Amino acid sequence: MKSTGILAAALLASTALSAQAETLRWARAGDSLTLDPHAQNEGPTHTLSHQIYEPLIIRDMTGEFQAALATDWAPKEDDPNVWVFNLREGVTYHDGAEFTAEDVVFSINRAKSEDSDMKELLNSITEVRAVDDLTVEFVTDGPNPILPANLTNLFMMDKGWAEANDATDVQDMEGGETTFAATNANGTGAYKLVSREPDVRTVLEQNPDYWGMDQFPMEVTEIIYTPIQNAATRVAALLSGEVDFIQDVPVQDLGRVGDTEGLVVKTAPQNRVIFFGLNMGADDIANDDVEGENPLASKEVRQAMSMAVNRDAIQQVVMRGQSQPAGMIAPPFVNGWTEEMDQSTTDVEAAKALMEEAGYGDGFSIQLDCPNDRYINDEAICQAVVGMLAQIGVTVNLDAKPKAQHFPLITNGETDFYMLGWGVPTYDSEYIFNFLVHTRGPERGSWNGTGFSDSAIDEKIVSLASETDLEARNATIGEIWQTVQDETLYIPVHHQVLNWGMTEGVGIEVSPEDDPKFKFFEMN
């Protein structure tokens, strides 16, 4: 009752403050995890950051490259190991400080540091140097043809502001640290932070000195962001006019919202796969009833669990048709995806035979860790899988919790069986491999909770950053995928479909990255 009262008060306050049409009242299931732009590589966190901070390059609402704080970029003519970025002139931070190459050097080095969740994107960079105030050179360990694609969520911070506020180090989220940069912000973006209550309400206002005032619609002058975890409450807020835009219309309410006068639902495939991770690497695991061994270490068990998951049933019953069953953990948008690998088979009898072959014919029990406020119907998917795995003797104890508590279980290696969703902002398989397949270490593999480790595969993954022969590079990508598929490192479930709900007065198309950038919005 207490949390309901807080939500109601927040929504009433939002309504009172939103008299002007230029105010956009925005809601989604979960909040940003932090304001520190380098602490978490997570979609909703990046989405809020994109309003306040900016990278050198962005993807527009169609997913195409667009110049942001850099106006152009190219490999250096006489040295293929160096990328040259020319910076936008006359850009200032929200506090009035000038944006220069020194800030780029600081930001990239900060994002490469140990506590950064963005460092895997920057592994090939050996040095960042300021040639002058408006020119930066990125030196890479061998030619890196896809470096620009790795920078679209790498936000630029003001070095002086960070130093003045003891925020030069990235927030250690896994260690439970709170820092100035986690609760305050000073970017170059289209909107400035006015106030923030995590999980309750965040208010942004238009930056009148924004460099792009004449280049983007900039029709939204104020943003009031209210995370609403409960699906029914979130839809009720849209239906009643308390919010103007929600990113995650529940699949069961699509018809209701779409048929309501004055409201619109816009749908598009998302660049994201939902899947389950399995701790195959441990000799024994904590959250099962098998003493002295790890059933997930058996490839037959992993294959059996995957074959027991009925993705078509999840699509039809849980997702109401709003998903695309998946057989690999790469979305169709991504270089390296193939239709052949993206197939899955449901065969309970064959799965039982594999369990018997592995010595687990009588089954076992295990805990499944699942978020309940991050992906579309995440907890409901997990509940469905509990019943499916029971058919092959795997008794699953479901533990669902908010993403802020769920994600550290994966990054800290404290879960054996877990749900995760993965988007690929670079549109290339290297991004997936760096985070999810490479051996977990200080530079790569930070989200690899499977325990999978193969030095030969690691070498192939590292080689992708400097292979300029695209045919050879794609062949290596195919070889890595073959291992991922053969070993059943993950159990893919489906590719998400996005459903944005909004009033007719909000003009925007759905971004495949699920990252609305409000400077593009038009308010009719």
One Martini backbone bead per residue (centre of mass of N, CA, C, O) as a GRO file, in nm:
protein
  524
    1MET     BB    1   0.056   0.064  -0.019
    2LYS     BB    2   0.292   0.257  -0.001
    3SER     BB    3   0.392   0.234  -0.302
    4THR     BB    4   0.122   0.319  -0.426
    5GLY     BB    5   0.118   0.603  -0.302
    6ILE     BB    6   0.377   0.706  -0.431
    7LEU     BB    7   0.289   0.667  -0.724
    8ALA     BB    8   0.038   0.846  -0.716
    9ALA     BB    9   0.189   1.102  -0.635
   10ALA     BB   10   0.376   1.111  -0.881
   11LEU     BB   11   0.151   1.128  -1.096
   12LEU     BB   12   0.015   1.385  -0.991
   13ALA     BB   13   0.265   1.560  -1.016
   14SER     BB   14   0.301   1.521  -1.316
   15THR     BB   15   0.031   1.646  -1.401
   16ALA     BB   16   0.076   1.928  -1.275
   17LEU     BB   17   0.355   1.976  -1.451
   18SER     BB   18   0.185   1.911  -1.751
   19ALA     BB   19   0.049   2.155  -1.916
   20GLN     BB   20   0.239   2.130  -2.139
   21ALA     BB   21   0.286   1.978  -2.446
   22GLU     BB   22   0.613   1.952  -2.414
   23THR     BB   23   0.550   1.748  -2.213
   24LEU     BB   24   0.692   1.429  -2.123
   25ARG     BB   25   0.534   1.133  -2.011
   26TRP     BB   26   0.732   0.867  -1.886
   27ALA     BB   27   0.722   0.500  -1.910
   28ARG     BB   28   0.850   0.208  -1.734
   29ALA     BB   29   0.934  -0.071  -1.561
   30GLY     BB   30   1.236   0.038  -1.539
   31ASP     BB   31   1.515   0.174  -1.420
   32SER     BB   32   1.785   0.321  -1.387
   33LEU     BB   33   2.080   0.220  -1.219
   34THR     BB   34   2.245   0.483  -1.320
   35LEU     BB   35   2.438   0.787  -1.396
   36ASP     BB   36   2.679   0.636  -1.464
   37PRO     BB   37   2.799   0.595  -1.795
   38HIS     BB   38   3.016   0.332  -1.712
   39ALA     BB   39   2.876   0.111  -1.505
   40GLN     BB   40   2.638   0.022  -1.724
   41ASN     BB   41   2.538  -0.228  -1.969
   42GLU     BB   42   2.219  -0.094  -2.002
   43GLY     BB   43   1.945   0.002  -2.153
   44PRO     BB   44   1.790   0.201  -1.955
   45THR     BB   45   2.051   0.347  -1.879
   46HIS     BB   46   2.122   0.453  -2.161
   47THR     BB   47   1.861   0.604  -2.223
   48LEU     BB   48   1.899   0.823  -2.011
   49SER     BB   49   2.185   0.913  -2.094
   50HIS     BB   50   2.107   1.014  -2.388
   51GLN     BB   51   1.974   1.281  -2.280
   52ILE     BB   52   2.247   1.397  -2.129
   53TYR     BB   53   2.447   1.248  -2.291
   54GLU     BB   54   2.731   1.189  -2.525
   55PRO     BB   55   2.859   1.066  -2.801
   56LEU     BB   56   3.030   1.069  -3.093
   57ILE     BB   57   2.818   0.847  -3.179
   58ILE     BB   58   2.506   0.770  -3.323
   59ARG     BB   59   2.190   0.629  -3.333
   60ASP     BB   60   1.921   0.650  -3.479
   61MET     BB   61   1.582   0.551  -3.504
   62THR     BB   62   1.700   0.329  -3.735
   63GLY     BB   63   2.029   0.263  -3.670
   64GLU     BB   64   2.193   0.488  -3.784
   65PHE     BB   65   2.446   0.674  -3.832
   66GLN     BB   66   2.542   0.972  -3.632
   67ALA     BB   67   2.646   1.264  -3.562
   68ALA     BB   68   2.781   1.418  -3.276
   69LEU     BB   69   3.066   1.505  -3.124
   70ALA     BB   70   3.133   1.403  -3.400
   71THR     BB   71   3.167   1.481  -3.749
   72ASP     BB   72   3.419   1.285  -3.808
   73TRP     BB   73   3.565   0.966  -3.940
   74ALA     BB   74   3.896   0.798  -3.977
   75PRO     BB   75   4.146   0.657  -4.098
   76LYS     BB   76   4.465   0.694  -4.124
   77GLU     BB   77   4.642   0.721  -4.407
   78ASP     BB   78   4.946   0.625  -4.272
   79ASP     BB   79   4.761   0.458  -4.034
   80PRO     BB   80   4.554   0.183  -3.961
   81ASN     BB   81   4.591   0.213  -3.627
   82VAL     BB   82   4.433   0.495  -3.680
   83TRP     BB   83   4.185   0.703  -3.551
   84VAL     BB   84   4.008   0.997  -3.665
   85PHE     BB   85   3.857   1.262  -3.469
   86ASN     BB   86   3.628   1.517  -3.526
   87LEU     BB   87   3.512   1.782  -3.347
   88ARG     BB   88   3.276   1.973  -3.216
   89GLU     BB   89   3.206   2.298  -3.219
   90GLY     BB   90   3.077   2.472  -2.935
   91VAL     BB   91   3.058   2.275  -2.699
   92THR     BB   92   2.865   2.232  -2.397
   93TYR     BB   93   2.805   2.196  -2.088
   94HIS     BB   94   2.566   2.244  -1.848
   95ASP     BB   95   2.791   2.432  -1.683
   96GLY     BB   96   2.968   2.565  -1.948
   97ALA     BB   97   3.174   2.384  -2.030
   98GLU     BB   98   3.409   2.287  -2.249
   99PHE     BB   99   3.437   2.078  -2.522
  100THR     BB  100   3.710   1.842  -2.552
  101ALA     BB  101   3.962   1.622  -2.610
  102GLU     BB  102   4.022   1.577  -2.308
  103ASP     BB  103   3.743   1.441  -2.250
  104VAL     BB  104   3.784   1.196  -2.430
  105VAL     BB  105   4.029   1.077  -2.297
  106PHE     BB  106   3.906   1.050  -2.018
  107SER     BB  107   3.651   0.876  -2.091
  108ILE     BB  108   3.792   0.632  -2.219
  109ASN     BB  109   3.976   0.562  -1.979
  110ARG     BB  110   3.744   0.523  -1.783
  111ALA     BB  111   3.596   0.297  -1.960
  112LYS     BB  112   3.867   0.102  -1.925
  113SER     BB  113   3.825   0.038  -1.647
  114GLU     BB  114   3.758  -0.201  -1.416
  115ASP     BB  115   3.450  -0.092  -1.329
  116SER     BB  116   3.371  -0.100  -1.609
  117ASP     BB  117   3.102  -0.205  -1.843
  118MET     BB  118   3.269  -0.100  -2.129
  119LYS     BB  119   3.559  -0.228  -2.188
  120GLU     BB  120   3.509  -0.443  -2.418
  121LEU     BB  121   3.482  -0.213  -2.645
  122LEU     BB  122   3.813  -0.112  -2.584
  123ASN     BB  123   4.048  -0.327  -2.620
  124SER     BB  124   4.197  -0.216  -2.891
  125ILE     BB  125   4.279   0.027  -2.721
  126THR     BB  126   4.601   0.182  -2.641
  127GLU     BB  127   4.529   0.490  -2.731
  128VAL     BB  128   4.454   0.834  -2.636
  129ARG     BB  129   4.476   1.143  -2.831
  130ALA     BB  130   4.542   1.488  -2.826
  131VAL     BB  131   4.611   1.701  -3.079
  132ASP     BB  132   4.368   1.888  -3.016
  133ASP     BB  133   4.072   2.026  -2.918
  134LEU     BB  134   3.937   1.879  -3.212
  135THR     BB  135   4.141   1.621  -3.189
  136VAL     BB  136   4.133   1.259  -3.215
  137GLU     BB  137   4.328   0.963  -3.131
  138PHE     BB  138   4.301   0.614  -3.208
  139VAL     BB  139   4.483   0.349  -3.085
  140THR     BB  140   4.538   0.026  -3.224
  141ASP     BB  141   4.564  -0.330  -3.218
  142GLY     BB  142   4.531  -0.290  -3.496
  143PRO     BB  143   4.307  -0.294  -3.724
  144ASN     BB  144   3.969  -0.139  -3.676
  145PRO     BB  145   3.673  -0.151  -3.857
  146ILE     BB  146   3.454  -0.128  -3.584
  147LEU     BB  147   3.496   0.107  -3.382
  148PRO     BB  148   3.249   0.301  -3.415
  149ALA     BB  149   3.036   0.084  -3.311
  150ASN     BB  150   3.163   0.098  -3.004
  151LEU     BB  151   3.063   0.428  -2.946
  152THR     BB  152   2.737   0.475  -2.912
  153ASN     BB  153   2.764   0.426  -2.565
  154LEU     BB  154   3.005   0.643  -2.527
  155PHE     BB  155   3.033   0.872  -2.285
  156MET     BB  156   3.090   1.220  -2.229
  157MET     BB  157   3.292   1.367  -1.992
  158ASP     BB  158   3.386   1.604  -1.762
  159LYS     BB  159   3.684   1.633  -1.625
  160GLY     BB  160   3.649   1.868  -1.424
  161TRP     BB  161   3.392   1.765  -1.285
  162ALA     BB  162   3.506   1.495  -1.188
  163GLU     BB  163   3.738   1.612  -1.019
  164ALA     BB  164   3.563   1.807  -0.833
  165ASN     BB  165   3.367   1.527  -0.753
  166ASP     BB  166   3.508   1.255  -0.720
  167ALA     BB  167   3.456   1.105  -1.046
  168THR     BB  168   3.694   0.944  -1.197
  169ASP     BB  169   3.566   0.694  -1.096
  170VAL     BB  170   3.399   0.417  -1.130
  171GLN     BB  171   3.135   0.273  -1.029
  172ASP     BB  172   3.088   0.010  -0.787
  173MET     BB  173   2.822  -0.184  -0.814
  174GLU     BB  174   2.899  -0.470  -0.709
  175GLY     BB  175   3.004  -0.320  -0.428
  176GLY     BB  176   2.778  -0.087  -0.353
  177GLU     BB  177   2.843   0.184  -0.473
  178THR     BB  178   2.827   0.544  -0.412
  179THR     BB  179   2.824   0.834  -0.621
  180PHE     BB  180   2.813   1.133  -0.768
  181ALA     BB  181   2.770   1.013  -1.066
  182ALA     BB  182   2.513   0.835  -0.975
  183THR     BB  183   2.332   1.122  -0.886
  184ASN     BB  184   2.475   1.291  -1.111
  185ALA     BB  185   2.485   1.541  -1.392
  186ASN     BB  186   2.714   1.636  -1.688
  187GLY     BB  187   2.638   1.722  -2.004
  188THR     BB  188   2.568   1.775  -2.371
  189GLY     BB  189   2.279   1.734  -2.391
  190ALA     BB  190   1.935   1.806  -2.447
  191TYR     BB  191   1.928   1.731  -2.130
  192LYS     BB  192   1.864   1.818  -1.794
  193LEU     BB  193   1.904   1.771  -1.466
  194VAL     BB  194   1.675   1.823  -1.194
  195SER     BB  195   1.566   1.533  -1.083
  196ARG     BB  196   1.609   1.239  -0.845
  197GLU     BB  197   1.423   0.926  -0.785
  198PRO     BB  198   1.481   0.624  -0.753
  199ASP     BB  199   1.201   0.445  -0.872
  200VAL     BB  200   1.011   0.720  -0.914
  201ARG     BB  201   1.169   1.006  -1.026
  202THR     BB  202   1.248   1.194  -1.331
  203VAL     BB  203   1.380   1.520  -1.422
  204LEU     BB  204   1.382   1.701  -1.732
  205GLU     BB  205   1.542   1.963  -1.924
  206GLN     BB  206   1.598   2.170  -2.158
  207ASN     BB  207   1.881   2.267  -2.344
  208PRO     BB  208   1.936   2.587  -2.458
  209ASP     BB  209   2.262   2.518  -2.546
  210TYR     BB  210   2.223   2.324  -2.762
  211TRP     BB  211   2.380   2.237  -3.060
  212GLY     BB  212   2.092   2.089  -3.183
  213MET     BB  213   1.842   2.289  -3.201
  214ASP     BB  214   1.848   2.301  -3.542
  215GLN     BB  215   1.868   1.963  -3.603
  216PHE     BB  216   1.622   1.911  -3.419
  217PRO     BB  217   1.311   1.928  -3.306
  218MET     BB  218   1.286   1.995  -2.991
  219GLU     BB  219   0.972   1.962  -2.860
  220VAL     BB  220   1.086   1.866  -2.595
  221THR     BB  221   1.112   2.036  -2.271
  222GLU     BB  222   0.998   1.794  -2.085
  223ILE     BB  223   1.083   1.521  -1.854
  224ILE     BB  224   0.879   1.257  -1.706
  225TYR     BB  225   1.001   0.987  -1.513
  226THR     BB  226   0.813   0.670  -1.449
  227PRO     BB  227   0.849   0.396  -1.289
  228ILE     BB  228   0.637   0.094  -1.371
  229GLN     BB  229   0.622  -0.229  -1.295
  230ASN     BB  230   0.328  -0.258  -1.313
  231ALA     BB  231   0.137  -0.330  -1.581
  232ALA     BB  232  -0.147  -0.225  -1.507
  233THR     BB  233  -0.054   0.055  -1.408
  234ARG     BB  234   0.083   0.145  -1.667
  235VAL     BB  235  -0.168   0.133  -1.849
  236ALA     BB  236  -0.352   0.314  -1.677
  237ALA     BB  237  -0.178   0.568  -1.717
  238LEU     BB  238  -0.228   0.586  -2.024
  239LEU     BB  239  -0.543   0.576  -2.032
  240SER     BB  240  -0.570   0.839  -1.827
  241GLY     BB  241  -0.319   1.051  -1.897
  242GLU     BB  242  -0.058   1.043  -1.702
  243VAL     BB  243   0.074   0.933  -1.963
  244ASP     BB  244   0.229   0.939  -2.303
  245PHE     BB  245   0.470   0.710  -2.265
  246ILE     BB  246   0.537   0.362  -2.341
  247GLN     BB  247   0.768   0.095  -2.397
  248ASP     BB  248   0.582  -0.150  -2.237
  249VAL     BB  249   0.341  -0.308  -2.366
  250PRO     BB  250   0.150  -0.541  -2.281
  251VAL     BB  251   0.041  -0.803  -2.465
  252GLN     BB  252  -0.252  -0.816  -2.326
  253ASP     BB  253  -0.292  -0.477  -2.407
  254LEU     BB  254  -0.281  -0.400  -2.709
  255GLY     BB  255  -0.580  -0.379  -2.789
  256ARG     BB  256  -0.672  -0.179  -2.575
  257VAL     BB  257  -0.484   0.051  -2.658
  258GLY     BB  258  -0.532   0.058  -2.973
  259ASP     BB  259  -0.863   0.108  -2.923
  260THR     BB  260  -0.799   0.378  -2.802
  261GLU     BB  261  -0.874   0.686  -2.807
  262GLY     BB  262  -0.565   0.860  -2.869
  263LEU     BB  263  -0.410   0.590  -2.920
  264VAL     BB  264  -0.085   0.421  -2.982
  265VAL     BB  265   0.065   0.137  -3.146
  266LYS     BB  266   0.411   0.046  -3.182
  267THR     BB  267   0.591  -0.189  -3.394
  268ALA     BB  268   0.904  -0.389  -3.351
  269PRO     BB  269   1.184  -0.531  -3.389
  270GLN     BB  270   1.437  -0.638  -3.179
  271ASN     BB  271   1.780  -0.604  -3.068
  272ARG     BB  272   1.699  -0.901  -2.905
  273VAL     BB  273   1.776  -1.165  -2.670
  274ILE     BB  274   1.632  -1.438  -2.499
  275PHE     BB  275   1.790  -1.621  -2.221
  276PHE     BB  276   1.981  -1.896  -2.085
  277GLY     BB  277   2.207  -1.964  -1.829
  278LEU     BB  278   2.490  -2.199  -1.769
  279ASN     BB  279   2.682  -2.358  -1.520
  280MET     BB  280   2.943  -2.557  -1.657
  281GLY     BB  281   3.234  -2.501  -1.497
  282ALA     BB  282   3.165  -2.628  -1.239
  283ASP     BB  283   3.207  -2.897  -1.030
  284ASP     BB  284   3.004  -2.747  -0.839
  285ILE     BB  285   2.679  -2.659  -0.715
  286ALA     BB  286   2.461  -2.494  -0.495
  287ASN     BB  287   2.154  -2.492  -0.651
  288ASP     BB  288   2.130  -2.812  -0.579
  289ASP     BB  289   2.081  -3.188  -0.527
  290VAL     BB  290   2.384  -3.246  -0.615
  291GLU     BB  291   2.650  -3.419  -0.499
  292GLY     BB  292   2.976  -3.342  -0.625
  293GLU     BB  293   2.822  -3.218  -0.881
  294ASN     BB  294   2.750  -3.104  -1.229
  295PRO     BB  295   2.493  -3.127  -1.446
  296LEU     BB  296   2.574  -2.879  -1.643
  297ALA     BB  297   2.845  -3.019  -1.753
  298SER     BB  298   2.647  -3.163  -1.934
  299LYS     BB  299   2.562  -3.156  -2.259
  300GLU     BB  300   2.305  -3.331  -2.247
  301VAL     BB  301   2.157  -3.160  -2.040
  302ARG     BB  302   2.155  -2.896  -2.197
  303GLN     BB  303   2.007  -3.010  -2.442
  304ALA     BB  304   1.756  -3.108  -2.292
  305MET     BB  305   1.665  -2.833  -2.183
  306SER     BB  306   1.630  -2.704  -2.462
  307MET     BB  307   1.424  -2.924  -2.576
  308ALA     BB  308   1.199  -2.857  -2.346
  309VAL     BB  309   1.163  -2.585  -2.478
  310ASN     BB  310   0.863  -2.421  -2.580
  311ARG     BB  311   0.864  -2.160  -2.793
  312ASP     BB  312   0.583  -2.161  -2.922
  313ALA     BB  313   0.423  -2.147  -2.657
  314ILE     BB  314   0.543  -1.882  -2.560
  315GLN     BB  315   0.451  -1.716  -2.800
  316GLN     BB  316   0.138  -1.777  -2.776
  317VAL     BB  317   0.083  -1.748  -2.457
  318VAL     BB  318   0.282  -1.536  -2.326
  319MET     BB  319   0.324  -1.334  -2.601
  320ARG     BB  320   0.089  -1.320  -2.810
  321GLY     BB  321   0.300  -1.330  -3.074
  322GLN     BB  322   0.542  -1.128  -2.943
  323SER     BB  323   0.762  -1.324  -3.103
  324GLN     BB  324   1.081  -1.498  -3.192
  325PRO     BB  325   1.201  -1.781  -3.217
  326ALA     BB  326   1.513  -1.919  -3.087
  327GLY     BB  327   1.862  -2.068  -3.162
  328MET     BB  328   2.017  -1.795  -3.096
  329ILE     BB  329   2.213  -1.513  -2.946
  330ALA     BB  330   2.128  -1.369  -3.224
  331PRO     BB  331   2.013  -1.133  -3.404
  332PRO     BB  332   1.919  -1.062  -3.734
  333PHE     BB  333   2.094  -0.787  -3.738
  334VAL     BB  334   2.355  -0.962  -3.715
  335ASN     BB  335   2.669  -1.033  -3.773
  336GLY     BB  336   2.639  -1.404  -3.802
  337TRP     BB  337   2.367  -1.457  -3.864
  338THR     BB  338   2.153  -1.751  -3.912
  339GLU     BB  339   1.889  -1.936  -4.001
  340GLU     BB  340   1.999  -2.216  -3.931
  341MET     BB  341   2.082  -2.147  -3.625
  342ASP     BB  342   1.775  -2.021  -3.566
  343GLN     BB  343   1.696  -2.309  -3.467
  344SER     BB  344   1.448  -2.522  -3.304
  345THR     BB  345   1.384  -2.800  -3.068
  346THR     BB  346   1.102  -2.996  -2.960
  347ASP     BB  347   1.180  -3.292  -2.741
  348VAL     BB  348   1.100  -3.472  -2.475
  349GLU     BB  349   1.194  -3.763  -2.532
  350ALA     BB  350   1.483  -3.693  -2.619
  351ALA     BB  351   1.551  -3.551  -2.353
  352LYS     BB  352   1.519  -3.795  -2.168
  353ALA     BB  353   1.742  -3.961  -2.305
  354LEU     BB  354   1.971  -3.763  -2.235
  355MET     BB  355   1.942  -3.782  -1.930
  356GLU     BB  356   2.003  -4.082  -1.915
  357GLU     BB  357   2.284  -4.071  -2.052
  358ALA     BB  358   2.395  -3.868  -1.817
  359GLY     BB  359   2.263  -3.984  -1.532
  360TYR     BB  360   1.952  -3.815  -1.508
  361GLY     BB  361   1.674  -3.978  -1.510
  362ASP     BB  362   1.571  -3.859  -1.214
  363GLY     BB  363   1.696  -3.597  -1.195
  364PHE     BB  364   1.674  -3.252  -1.066
  365SER     BB  365   1.753  -2.965  -0.878
  366ILE     BB  366   1.703  -2.601  -0.936
  367GLN     BB  367   1.789  -2.267  -0.964
  368LEU     BB  368   1.609  -1.978  -1.090
  369ASP     BB  369   1.713  -1.671  -1.217
  370CYS     BB  370   1.493  -1.377  -1.229
  371PRO     BB  371   1.353  -1.119  -1.368
  372ASN     BB  372   1.066  -0.860  -1.310
  373ASP     BB  373   1.173  -0.558  -1.477
  374ARG     BB  374   1.303  -0.591  -1.790
  375TYR     BB  375   1.138  -0.792  -1.958
  376ILE     BB  376   0.908  -0.930  -2.146
  377ASN     BB  377   0.766  -1.141  -1.939
  378ASP     BB  378   0.992  -1.269  -1.763
  379GLU     BB  379   0.851  -1.431  -1.532
  380ALA     BB  380   0.653  -1.589  -1.716
  381ILE     BB  381   0.867  -1.743  -1.868
  382CYS     BB  382   0.991  -1.886  -1.626
  383GLN     BB  383   0.733  -2.032  -1.540
  384ALA     BB  384   0.706  -2.198  -1.800
  385VAL     BB  385   0.985  -2.344  -1.779
  386VAL     BB  386   0.934  -2.497  -1.523
  387GLY     BB  387   0.720  -2.690  -1.654
  388MET     BB  388   0.896  -2.801  -1.887
  389LEU     BB  389   1.131  -2.926  -1.710
  390ALA     BB  390   0.952  -3.127  -1.549
  391GLN     BB  391   0.921  -3.334  -1.792
  392ILE     BB  392   1.252  -3.417  -1.734
  393GLY     BB  393   1.308  -3.386  -1.405
  394VAL     BB  394   1.338  -3.072  -1.362
  395THR     BB  395   1.350  -2.896  -1.068
  396VAL     BB  396   1.230  -2.562  -1.030
  397ASN     BB  397   1.346  -2.281  -0.849
  398LEU     BB  398   1.202  -1.972  -0.832
  399ASP     BB  399   1.387  -1.647  -0.852
  400ALA     BB  400   1.239  -1.334  -0.841
  401LYS     BB  401   1.379  -1.009  -0.932
  402PRO     BB  402   1.509  -0.727  -0.956
  403LYS     BB  403   1.761  -0.618  -1.160
  404ALA     BB  404   1.944  -0.492  -0.935
  405GLN     BB  405   1.970  -0.796  -0.810
  406HIS     BB  406   2.023  -0.985  -1.057
  407PHE     BB  407   2.282  -0.899  -1.220
  408PRO     BB  408   2.506  -0.949  -0.996
  409LEU     BB  409   2.487  -1.259  -1.009
  410ILE     BB  410   2.636  -1.273  -1.281
  411THR     BB  411   2.893  -1.084  -1.245
  412ASN     BB  412   2.964  -1.251  -0.958
  413GLY     BB  413   2.902  -1.565  -0.977
  414GLU     BB  414   2.587  -1.638  -0.818
  415THR     BB  415   2.486  -1.827  -1.062
  416ASP     BB  416   2.355  -2.122  -1.251
  417PHE     BB  417   2.058  -2.010  -1.339
  418TYR     BB  418   1.963  -1.775  -1.602
  419MET     BB  419   1.840  -1.471  -1.706
  420LEU     BB  420   1.892  -1.310  -2.034
  421GLY     BB  421   1.950  -1.012  -2.222
  422TRP     BB  422   2.065  -0.924  -2.571
  423GLY     BB  423   2.208  -0.660  -2.718
  424VAL     BB  424   2.350  -0.513  -3.045
  425PRO     BB  425   2.487  -0.207  -3.113
  426THR     BB  426   2.708  -0.310  -3.342
  427TYR     BB  427   2.600  -0.552  -3.529
  428ASP     BB  428   2.810  -0.765  -3.397
  429SER     BB  429   2.945  -1.063  -3.273
  430GLU     BB  430   3.178  -0.960  -3.098
  431TYR     BB  431   3.004  -0.850  -2.868
  432ILE     BB  432   2.904  -1.123  -2.767
  433PHE     BB  433   3.178  -1.263  -2.722
  434ASN     BB  434   3.312  -1.066  -2.521
  435PHE     BB  435   3.081  -1.103  -2.293
  436LEU     BB  436   2.968  -1.435  -2.331
  437VAL     BB  437   3.239  -1.626  -2.420
  438HIS     BB  438   3.468  -1.530  -2.302
  439THR     BB  439   3.675  -1.550  -2.071
  440ARG     BB  440   3.672  -1.455  -1.763
  441GLY     BB  441   3.788  -1.114  -1.711
  442PRO     BB  442   3.922  -0.790  -1.706
  443GLU     BB  443   3.843  -0.749  -2.040
  444ARG     BB  444   3.653  -1.010  -2.055
  445GLY     BB  445   3.352  -1.178  -1.978
  446SER     BB  446   3.154  -1.029  -1.763
  447TRP     BB  447   2.873  -1.204  -1.869
  448ASN     BB  448   3.007  -1.491  -1.816
  449GLY     BB  449   2.821  -1.743  -1.633
  450THR     BB  450   2.921  -2.042  -1.747
  451GLY     BB  451   3.248  -2.111  -1.742
  452PHE     BB  452   3.346  -2.084  -2.013
  453SER     BB  453   3.671  -2.215  -2.151
  454ASP     BB  454   3.872  -2.120  -2.449
  455SER     BB  455   4.166  -2.035  -2.587
  456ALA     BB  456   4.100  -2.060  -2.891
  457ILE     BB  457   3.847  -1.884  -2.882
  458ASP     BB  458   3.975  -1.634  -2.762
  459GLU     BB  459   4.165  -1.577  -3.001
  460LYS     BB  460   3.941  -1.537  -3.208
  461ILE     BB  461   3.803  -1.300  -3.073
  462VAL     BB  462   4.046  -1.105  -3.069
  463SER     BB  463   4.092  -1.104  -3.387
  464LEU     BB  464   3.836  -0.935  -3.477
  465ALA     BB  465   3.956  -0.638  -3.416
  466SER     BB  466   4.201  -0.681  -3.670
  467GLU     BB  467   4.028  -0.789  -3.910
  468THR     BB  468   4.012  -0.682  -4.258
  469ASP     BB  469   3.918  -0.952  -4.367
  470LEU     BB  470   3.590  -1.015  -4.398
  471GLU     BB  471   3.587  -1.310  -4.483
  472ALA     BB  472   3.769  -1.417  -4.255
  473ARG     BB  473   3.607  -1.299  -4.023
  474ASN     BB  474   3.338  -1.452  -4.082
  475ALA     BB  475   3.462  -1.733  -4.049
  476THR     BB  476   3.532  -1.700  -3.749
  477ILE     BB  477   3.250  -1.645  -3.651
  478GLY     BB  478   3.136  -1.920  -3.742
  479GLU     BB  479   3.319  -2.093  -3.558
  480ILE     BB  480   3.223  -1.983  -3.289
  481TRP     BB  481   2.924  -2.051  -3.322
  482GLN     BB  482   2.957  -2.354  -3.342
  483THR     BB  483   3.049  -2.389  -3.050
  484VAL     BB  484   2.810  -2.261  -2.907
  485GLN     BB  485   2.605  -2.464  -3.023
  486ASP     BB  486   2.736  -2.740  -2.950
  487GLU     BB  487   2.754  -2.663  -2.626
  488THR     BB  488   2.521  -2.514  -2.504
  489LEU     BB  489   2.564  -2.238  -2.337
  490TYR     BB  490   2.272  -2.162  -2.430
  491ILE     BB  491   1.912  -2.082  -2.401
  492PRO     BB  492   1.717  -1.995  -2.631
  493VAL     BB  493   1.406  -1.825  -2.696
  494HIS     BB  494   1.385  -1.503  -2.802
  495HIS     BB  495   1.284  -1.243  -2.997
  496GLN     BB  496   1.202  -0.935  -2.951
  497VAL     BB  497   0.911  -0.726  -2.929
  498LEU     BB  498   0.808  -0.403  -2.982
  499ASN     BB  499   0.582  -0.190  -2.766
  500TRP     BB  500   0.463   0.123  -2.822
  501GLY     BB  501   0.296   0.366  -2.621
  502MET     BB  502   0.077   0.646  -2.730
  503THR     BB  503  -0.009   0.935  -2.808
  504GLU     BB  504  -0.102   1.105  -3.089
  505GLY     BB  505   0.100   1.354  -3.014
  506VAL     BB  506   0.323   1.140  -3.061
  507GLY     BB  507   0.620   1.153  -3.275
  508ILE     BB  508   0.734   0.817  -3.347
  509GLU     BB  509   0.956   0.560  -3.399
  510VAL     BB  510   1.074   0.256  -3.359
  511SER     BB  511   1.351   0.136  -3.199
  512PRO     BB  512   1.559  -0.144  -3.210
  513GLU     BB  513   1.703  -0.043  -2.925
  514ASP     BB  514   1.503   0.084  -2.718
  515ASP     BB  515   1.604   0.419  -2.757
  516PRO     BB  516   1.475   0.688  -2.689
  517LYS     BB  517   1.518   1.012  -2.845
  518PHE     BB  518   1.370   1.314  -2.763
  519LYS     BB  519   1.485   1.504  -2.989
  520PHE     BB  520   1.305   1.345  -3.219
  521PHE     BB  521   1.047   1.436  -3.113
  522GLU     BB  522   0.700   1.496  -3.183
  523MET     BB  523   0.450   1.749  -3.090
  524ASN     BB  524   0.100   1.766  -3.186
   0.00000   0.00000   0.00000
